[in-house]
Amino acid sequence: MDRERRIQGLRDRLTYIRDIFANREDESIRLLAAKFGELLERHRLMPGGVKREELSRIEDLFDFSERKLDTTLTPMDRVRIVRHPQRICLKDILENVYDNYTEIGGRGEYNIDPSMLIARAVFSRRVGDKVTNQMVMVIGQEKGHGEAFRNGGSVKPWGNAKALHYMKVAETENIPVHTFVFTPGAYPVEDWPGAAQQIARNLYELAGLRVPVVAVFSEGGSGGAEAIGLADRRIMLSHGYYSVISPEGAAAIEAGLRSGDRTTPELIEKCARQLHITAEDNLENGYVDRVLREPPLGARPSHYEFFRELRRELIQTTNEVVSSVKSMKLYRAMAVRTTKTDDAESIYMRWTLSQSALDRMVEQRQRKFRAMSRHARLDGTGVITRAVAATKGTIWATHSFLRYDLLGRQKKRLNAVFEDLGAEAHLVRHKVLMPLKKTLDKVLPGNGNTPPKVGEAVVDRLTRLSCPEDGACLVGSEWAWTSPRSQEDRTISCPNVRTHHCPDLWVPDLFGDFAGVCPSCGHHFPMEYRWYLQNVFDYSESKEFNRQLESINPLGYEKFDTKLDKAKERTGLKSACITFETSIEEVDAVVAVFCAPFRGGSVGAAEGEKFIRAAERATRKRQPFIAYVHGTAGIRIQEGVNGVIQMPRCTIAVRRYIDAGGLYLVLYDTNSYAGPVASFLGCSPYQFAVQSSNIGFAGPGVISETTGIAVPPNYHKAYHALSRGHIHGIWDRREVKKNLHQSLLTMGGRNLYYR
């Protein structure tokens, strides 16, 4: 029986090797196949005749060959490793790393989303003569070993919502969170709560989650990994990958494939190399803190020594997070920093933190992500200009503190006192003097019976309708900037002509006076971002900053330098983001604009840095922060993880700004998809959209290809996003400036200068 089990084990190992190398011809693989074939032939002719020594020799040959093959792995081989059914999964880790656990939030198929597994787990450790249990909350994607109902670890929105719920439970109980990233990407459905919106919520909460968070990366595909990946420490398994997109997806984009077409294996291999997705790549770029070595060709359920290493690594890393913020560190903190992982179990440290320690831990987490991706952008700002900007920033912060905190707080207190006294006096007058007045009115006829005279202008203002005409209350038809299309002498038909019977539109009127809006049905034709810059944000009178931050090609992606140069020449921009200060009806604000003509408005390291600096500027100057998204195709795939890391970085900047009392508004236009919407845009408490805009986590083509589901025509329309609560209002283009001003006066933000 033991021989049969060992032979089956060798058969599984050979199948695994062939799968990993995609049947690639290799001398070691051919030798293994030949030797194993001879063993099977002998076993078939003489059942039970295979000696233990012979089995041991072949097993040693397999061990040697696996070590040799491990040195030849390509990035795409590693992708096949993490996708293989024999790869370790979260259940294996729970069984072999933790001493005890209880799965919560559902089990197996009877689960709100079987792709997301939650467990309350325990490390049992001996401290002297006493056994101590240290509780943790384990959250991670579960792929299983070929279990179809797990959906390959591709989590639906409600699965990420479940993860967020138990993160908050861990915060309430003050226990650490261990997250395990085993996902090829989130499942792109926009049913409530919406894939993009839920990932954005998770990132926003993780940015300020007040418990230690340790993340372990095996497969981090696209923005779905970030839903549980923002952590104090990030460990990556040596045979895993962490990427902005799958190599197949990148190859399809590079080849410009249409739906149903397939790209070549050679292009897929090439994209896997160019994306720099391996553990060593991510460690070098600073996106993970350490790499945990796996057995040759990746960890499988039978590698028990690897589970012991993972256990020691988790204990050591959690100790490091805790010791870095504990006020009473003493000898153990020094020991944690100097001790090797092998000795981690010998050091006991309580993982419950005080409120002040938790504050320091969150601050450390946010500063850590703020410092990332510096190498992936070009800052052409001179040294003197930087020094001046830093000095101005200090002056703004000092001025805001003196005016709005030190003096403003006292002024608010005095105003509150006078308001209370005034209210008391009014009540006294009402209760004491009003009865006397009524008595005098009865005794003295004619006193107080004459109605006051009201001017005709006041009567007209009080009695007329708010809008003199049906439809939008338009500011006027004189625009500061009109589209170049208004010079075309021709007519076009509205797309709604069959349903609304709209007359043909003369182009000079449509893109001139009508601002690209059909006067019959209100359909919004696409409009250039410059229209909004001038007619909404008065860009010609504004003050742009950080113009010298420039998008580059940090990975040396083939032909991408040429594409960037063309985009810069065509648009006159150095990145897809423009940041400036402006005034909207005498209310100063900081604005970040994402421009679709520059690489589809995709976000990379330069765009992320400009956005973060804009949020920091708004914080220092106590001004509202507005993000206008003329369009974004998502994260720039040619920058790899340098791009996807902007999701947590920018979300942290938004979290810090909102926590400081700012008002953050987002306005979507045209097509807004993927990572930015699933992070720093989607986490805004106030999100609006221009009519006819499309919003979602993935475009219709991507959804159809990844899920096989036919996407309805209006699946990404603004009204669908409004119905599921993603956005909070839909605006007519001609009313955007008026509505923005109204929002600035009525929405959020306790620390704004004009409040």
N, C-alpha and C positions, 0 to 999 in steps of 0.2 A: 504493500500500500504506500509505503514511504517512497519507493522507487517511482511509482506512478505519479505521485504528487510532484516529485523533483523533475521528472521528465515533462510534466505539464507546465511547470514553472519555466523550464528552458524553452518550451514551445512559445509561451507567452512573451518571454524576453526577446526571442528572435522576431516574432511578429511586431513587437514594439519597436525594435531597431529598424526594421524595414519601413514601418510607418513613419518614423521620425525622419529618415533620410529619403523618404518618398521614392523608394525602390531605386535609389541612386547606386550605380555600380561602384563597389569598393572592395578591395582585396580582403580586408578583414571580414566584411559581411559575407563574401563568397566562401571564405574559409569556415566561418561559423555555420553557414548553411550546409556545407559539405560534411563537416564533422557531425553535426546534429542529424543529418540524413543517414549517415552510416550507423549512428546509434539507434535510430528508429528502425532501420532495416534489421539490425541484429536483434533488437527487442521483439520485432515482429516474428522473426524466425525462431527465436528461443525466448519465449515469454519468461521473465524472471531471470534470464541468463546474464543480464547486464550487471556487472560487479559495481560495488560501491566506489571502489577506487577509480574506475573508469568514469563514473558519474562525476566524481570530485574533480578529475582532470578536466572534463569538459566545462564544468562550472568555473574552474579557475581560468580556462580559456575565455569564457564569456566575460569574466571580470576584467581580464587583461584587455580584451578587445573593446569593451565599453570604455575603459579609461583612455585607450588610444583614440577611439572615435570621438570622445568628448572634446578632445583638443581640436577637432576639425569642424565643430559645429558652426554653422552660419546663423545670422540673425533669424532667417526664416525657419531654420531647424528648431530654434528655441520657441518660435511661435507654434510649431507643430507639437512640441513637447507639452506646452501648457494647455493645448486643446485636446490632448489625447485622453481617452477614457481611463487609462491606467494612472494618470496624474493624481497626486494626492488632492483631496477635496477638504472642505471645512469640517465635515463629519469625522474624517480621519484625524484631523488635528484635535478636535474636541475629545475624541476617544483616547488619544495617545499623548497629548501635551498637558491637558488639565487633569486634575485628580478627580473631579466630579463636575457634572453639569446637568442643568435642566433646560430643555428646549422650551421656549415660550413664544407666544404669538402664532401658534399653530404648528402642526407636525405633518411632514410629508405632503401628500396631495391635498390634505385637509388644511389648507393654509391660505391666507389672503394672497400670498405670492410665494410659491415654493422656491423661487430663485433667491430669495432673501431669507437667511436663517439667523435667528436670534437665540442666544442661550445665556443663562446665568451660570457662570462657571467659577470654579474654586481652585486655588493653589493651596495645597496642604503642606506646611513646612514645619520642621521641628526647630524650636528655639530653646536651647537648653533641654530641659525635661518636659517641655510643654509643646503640644502640637497646635499651631495657629493656622486658621483658614483665612486666606486673603481672597476677597470676592472681586470679580471683574464682570463686566458686561461684554459679551462677545457678539459682534455684528459682522456679517459678511455675506457675500454672494456664494451660493451653493450650486456647483455644477453637477455634483454626484459623479458616478461612474457610468455614464451613458443613460441616465434616467431622463426620459424624454420630457416628463412633466416639469423638470427643473428649468427648461427653456435655455439650457446652456449657460446659465448664470446671467442671462440678459433680463434685467429687473424692470418690472412695470412700475408706473408712477406710485401705485399704492404700496408696492414693496419698499420703495424708498421712504414713503410716508411712515411705514411701520418702523423702519430703521430709525428715523428721526424721533418717533415716539419713545423708543427705548433708550435713545441717547439722553433724552430729557429725564427719563426715569433714573438713569445712572447719575445724572447731575443732582437730582433730588436726594439720592441715597449717598452721594459723595464717594462713588467707587470708580476706578479707572475703566476706560473703554478700550477694548482691543478690536480693531477692525481688520478684516481680511478681504483684500481686493482680488476677486477671481471672476472678472467679467470681461467679455469682448466688447461691451458697450450697453447702454440702456436701451430698453425696448421702446421704439419711437412712436408711442401713441399719445394723442392729445385729449383722450377722455379724461374727465376730472380725476385727479387734480392737474393732469398734464405733465408730460415727461419733463419738459424744460422748467416749468414752474416749480415742480417738486425738488429737482436737483438744486435749483437756486435757493429754495428754502433750507435744504440740508446744509449747503455751503454757508449760508448766512448764520445759521445756528452753530455750526462747527467753529466758525470764526471766533465766537465768544463762549463756547461751551466750557463750563467751569469744572472740568474734571480732566485728569491726564488722559491723553488719547495717543495710542500707539497703533500705527497702520503697518500691515504686512502686505506687500505687493507680489502677486504671482502673475496675474494677467490684468493689466490696466489698459483697457481699450477705450479710447475716446473720452468724452466728458462724463460718461457714466461712472467711471472710476472715481471721479472727484466727489461724488455724492457721499462717500464715506472715507475719502482719502486725505482730507485736510487734518493733519495730526501734528502733535508736538515732536514725535520721532517717526521716521518712515524707514522701514526695513524692506529690502527687496531680495527675493530669492534669486540666486545666481543664474538660474535657467529661465527666469521670467522675462516678461517684456512690459514696457510702459510706453504708450504711444498716443499721439493725437488722433490716429486713425489706423485701421488695419492695413497691412501691406497690400491686400487685395483691393481695398477701397482706394488707396493712393494710386495703385496701378491703373484702376479704372478711370480715375480722374486724369491721370497723365496721358492715357491713351485716347481720352475723349470718347469712351464707349457709349453706345446707346443701350437701352434696356434689352436684356436678353443676350447681349454679346459677352464674350469672355476674353480676357487678356492672356498673355503668354506667361508661363512659369518664370521665364527669364526676367521679364519686367517686374514681376512680383518680388523675386529675389533681389533685384536691383533696388526697388523701393524700400524693402526691409533694411537694406544696408544704409541707404541714404537718410532714412528717418532717425537713425541712431537710437534704437529702441531697447538695447540690451541693458542689463543691470550695471555693467561697467560704464556705459555711456551716461546713464542717469546719475551714477555716483560722481563721475568726473564733472558733470554740469551742476552738481549740487542739489539735485532734486530728490535724492534719497540720502539718508544719513549713513547707512552701512549696507553691505551686501552679505547675506548669509549663504555660505557655500553649501551646495547640494551634492548628493552622490553623483557619480558619472551618469550622464544622459537624463538627469532630473530625478527628483524624489518621487517614489512610489510607496504605496501603503506598507510594503514589507521592509522599508528602510527605518527601522526603529531607532537607530543611533541618530538619524537626522531629527526625529521628533524630540529626542533628548536635547539636541543642540538648539532647536527652536524654543523649547521650554526655557532653557538657560538664557537665551537671547531676550525673550519677552520679559523675564524677571529682571535681568540686568538693565534693559532699556527703561522699564517702568521705574526702577529704582533711580535711574539717572534723571528722569523727568522730575520725580518727587524731590530728590536731593538738591536739584538746582534751584528750587524755590523755597525750601524749608528754612525758617529763620534759625533754628537750632540744628546746625549741620554736624558739628563735632567730628569725631573720628570716622564715623560711617560714611559721611559724604565724601571724604577724601578716599576712603577705601573703595567706594563705588567707582570713582573716576580712575583709580589706578589698578583695580582688580580686573583680571581677565574674565571673560564670560564663563570659563570653566568653573570658576569659584563663585558665581553669582548666587547660588543657593545658600552659601555660607553666611551671606549678609542679609539680615532682616531689617526692613524699614517699613514703617506704617505708611500705607498709601492714602490715608485720610488727611486732607489738607485743610488748614484754616482759611478763613475768608481772605486775609491779606496775602497768603501764599497763592491762593487761586487767582487773585488779581495779578500777581507777578507772573504766574504761569501763562495766563492769557496774553499778557503784554509780550512775553518772550515769544510765544507762538506767532503773534502778529508781526513782530519785528523780524523774525526768521524768514517768513515768506516775503516781506517787504524787500529784503536784501537779495532775493533771487533774480536770475536772468539778466544781470547787469552786462554780461558778455555778449548778449544776443541783440543789442541795439547799438546805434551810433549816435553819440551826443556831440554835435559840433559846436556847442556853446563854449566860448572862451573862458579861461580861468577868471578873468576880471568880472565877466558877466555873471559867472556862477557865484562869485563872492558877493557881488552887489545883490543878486537875487536872494542869497542866504541872509544877508543883512536886512533886506526888506522884509523877508519872512519873519525874522525876529522882531522887527519893529511892528509889523501888523499884529503879531501874537501879543506883544506887550500892550499895544494900543487897545486891542480887544479886551484884554484882561482888565486894564485900568478902567476903560469906559463902560464895558458891559457887565463885568463881574464885580469889581471892587466898588465903583461908584453906582453902576446901574442897579446892583442888587439893593443898595441902600435906598435908591430912588424908588424902586418897586415897592419896598417895604413902606416907605412914607406914603406913596400913592395908595397902597392898600389900606393904611390907617385912615387917610382922608376919605377914601371911598366908603369905608365902614361908618365913619362919623357922619358923612353926608346922608347915607342911607338911614341912619338912626334919626337924624334931624328931619328928614322927609317923612318918616313914619310918625314922628311926634306931631308935625304940622298936620298930617292927614287925620290923625286920631283926635287932636285937641281943637284945631282951628276949623276943620271942615264942618262939624256940627254947629259952631257959632256962625259960620258963613251962611249955612242953610237957614238958620233962624232969622238972620238979618234979611235974607232974600224974601222971606215970607212977610216980615214986618214992613220992609221998605219996598213997595212995588216998583218995578222997573229996574231994580238993581241987579245986574248980572243977566238980564233977560235978552239983551241986545247981542245978537251973534257977531262975532268979530268979522271985520272985513278981510277978505282974502283976495290977493291979486289974481288977475286972469292967468298969468304965467304959472302960478302955483296950482291953480285949479286944473289947467291943461296938463301939467306934469303929473298930477295925482290921478287923473281920470283917463288918460290915453293909454293905449296898449303899449306893452314893453317893446314890441316889434311892430312897426307900422305896416309891414307886409307879411304875408305867410312865408314860411321857410326860414332860412338862416338870417340872423340879424347881422348884416354885413357892415364892416367898417367903411368901405368905399371901394371904388373900382380903380383908383389910382395907385399903382404899385411902384415901389422904388426900383424894382428890377423885374423885367419881363423876359420870358423864355425866348431864345433865338428862333424857336419854331414859329413865333408869332409873325415872322417876316415872310412866311410861306403863303402864297396866294392860292389857296385851294380849300376844299371842304372835305370833311371826314364824317363818318357815321359813328354814332355812339354804340358801344357793345350791347346796350339794352334796347336797341331800336325795335326788336321783335316783341318784347314784353311791355315796353313803355311808350312805343311809337314816337320816339324822340326825332325831331327834324334834324336834317343834316346841319353840321356845325362848320361855320367858316373859321378856319384855323387862326387868323389874326385876332378874332374875338375870343376864341376858346382859350388860347394860350396867352392872351393879353388881358383884357378886362375880366374874363371869367376865371382866371387863375387855374386853368386846366380842369374846371368842373362843369359838367353838363348842366345847363340851366333848367332842363326838363326833369331829369331823374336824379341829379346829384352825383352821377358817377364821376369818380376822380381818375383822370388820366395821370400817368406818372409825370412828376415835375422834378427839375434839377434841384440839387441840394442848394445851389446858389440862390434860388428863389427864397428859400427859408432863411438863409444867412442874411439877406438884405431886407426882406419884407417882414420878417418876424424878429430877428435878433439884431438888426441895424449893424451888420458886420463892419461896414465902412467907418462907423464911429466907435467901434469896439477896440479893445486892446488884446491882441493875440500874444500868447506866451508859449514857451517851449517849442517854438517852431523848428529849432535845430535838431530835435530828436528825429532820427531817421531810421526807417526800416532797412535791414540788411539781410544777408543770407548766412546765418550763423552756422548752418550745417554743411555749407558748400553744396547745396542741392543742385543737381545738374540743370543748367540752362535757366535757373531761377534768377540769377543776377541780371540777365538780359530782360526777363519779364518785369523785374522791378524797375529797371531803367526806363522801359517803355511806359510803365504806369506813371512814373514820376514826370516824364516828359509830357505825357498826354494831359495830365491833370494839373501840373504845376505844384503838386504836393509832395512832401517827403514821407508821408505815411497816410494811412486811411483815417486818421483822427486829427481834428482841429480843435484846439482849446483856446478860449478867450473869455474876457470879462466884457459884459455888456450891461445895458440898462433897458429894462422893459417897463415902460410907463413910469419912469423915475424910480424903479426898484432895481438896484444893482444885483447882478447874478453872475455866476460862473457857468459856462456852457462847454460841453464836450459834444462834438458832432462827428458821427461816423459816416464817411462818404462812400457810397456804393461804387462810384466810378474807379476808385483805387482798389484794385484786386477784390472787387465785390464787397468792399467794406470789411474784409476779414481782419481779425485781430491777431497781432503778433506781439513781440516784446516791446517794440517802440510804442505801439498803440496802447498797450497796457500801462506802460510807464507814464505816458502823457495823461491817461485817465486818472491814475493814482495821484499824480502831482496836482491835477485840477481839483480832486476831492480834498487834498491837503490844503490847497490854497483857499478853497471855500470854507474850510474849517477855521483857518487862521483869521479870515476876514469876516467871519460870521455872515456869509452870504448863502443864498439858495444855490443848489447845484442841479443843473438841468442836463440830461443826456438826450440829444436828438439823434435818432437812428435813421438816417436816410435809407439805410439798408445794410445788412451784414450777412455774409454767407457763412459766418461761423469763425472758428479758429483757423489760422493760416497753417495748412498742413505741411508746407515746405519748411516750417520752423520746428516741426516735431513737438517735443515736450516743452521747448522754449515758448511755444504758443499756448499749449493747453494749461501750463502753470499760471497763465494770466487769469484763469477762472478763479482760483482761490485768492490770488494776490489782489485782484481788483475788488472781489467781494469783501475781503478784509478791509480795504480802504473805505468801501461804502459803509460797512458796519461801524468803523471808527467814526466816520462822519455823522451817521445817524445817532450813535450813542452820545456824541458831543452836542446834540441838539439841533442838527441841521435838517433842512427840507430837501429831499432828493426826489426829483421828478423825471420820469422817462416818457418819451414820446416816440412811438414807432411809426415808420413809413415804409412803403414798398414791401420788400421781402426781408424779414428779420428772422433768422434761424440759428439753431445749434448753440455752441458753447457760450457766447455772450448772453443770449437770452436765458440760458440755463444757469446763469451765475449772477454777474454784477448788474445786469439789466433786470432780470426776472425777480430779484430780491427787493426791488423798490416797493415801498408801501403805496406809491401813487404811480400807476402806469396807464398811459393813454395811447390811443392810436388814431392816425389820420384814416378817414374812410377809405375802403378798398385796399388797406394794407394786409399783408399776410404774415402770420406769426406762428412759430412752432419750433419744435426741437429738431426736426428733420424735414427736408423737402418731400414732395409727393413721390418723386422717383426713388429716393432712398428708402422710404417706407415700403413701397411696393417690392423693391428688390430684397430687402432684409426680412420682411414678414410675409410676403406673398399676398398681402391684403390690398384690394383695389381701393384707392383713396377717393372719397367723394369729391365732387368739384369744389365745394365751398368749405372743405375740411380745415383750411388754414386762414379763412377769412376773419377779419376783425370781430365780426358779430359772434362767431363761434368762440373766439377767445374771451369775449365779454360774457357769454353765457356760462362759461365754466369758471369765471372769476379770475382769469389771468390778468386781464386789463380792467380798468375801472371806468372807462368812458371812451366814446368815439367822437372825434371832432371833425367838423368841416374845415378844409384847408384854409378857407378865407377867414375863419374865426380863431385860428390857432393863437395869434398874438393876444387877442382879447381874452381867450380862455386861460392862457398861461398867466396873464396878469391877475385874473380872478383867482386862479389856484394859488398864486404866491400870497394873496391877501387872506386866503381862507384855510389853507392846509398846513398842518404840521409845523415842526421846527420851533423849539422853545428858545433857542439862542440866536435867532436871526436879529440883525441890527434894527430892522424896521418894526419889530413886534412891540 
